[in-house]
Amino acid sequence: MSKKEKSILSAIAVFMVIIMAGIIGCSFVVESNKNQEYVTQVEGVITLREAKEIALKDAGIEDYSTVQFTSQRQKNEKGICYYDLEFHDLETEYEYEINCSNGEIIASSFDIFDYD
């Protein structure tokens, strides 16, 4: 095999790796085992645990024992990776979108429970 052929094959291999990295880019695996959470993050600076802490701090929740997360996903829309979190405490339901790369809050909302 000539040097030119080796160079071309190397360039193709590098290109394929870049494409695969982009496809995999924003994926992660969450496994639950008796209320323990194991997160394997493929890409991104902010972990799921850190995203939860950012949301809870922003919501002003100090007593974490009253909080239950009902949904927690990592999504990718228009090239932006973010955590989509839904949780509630005893009085309020919250929804947050936290940027995976920098921890910025993209969106947030809350609804106060009406017990009447």
HELIX and SHEET records of a PDB file:
HELIX    1   1 LYS A    3  ILE A   24  1                                  22    
HELIX    2   2 LEU A   48  ALA A   59  1                                  12    
HELIX    3   3 TYR A   64  THR A   66  5                                   3    
SHEET    1   A 2 PHE A  28  ASN A  33  0                                        
SHEET    2   A 2 GLN A  36  GLN A  41 -1                                        
SHEET    1   B 4 GLN A  68  GLU A  77  0                                        
SHEET    2   B 4 ILE A  80  HIS A  88 -1                                        
SHEET    3   B 4 THR A  92  ASN A  99 -1                                        
SHEET    4   B 4 ILE A 105  ILE A 112 -1                                        
END                                                                             
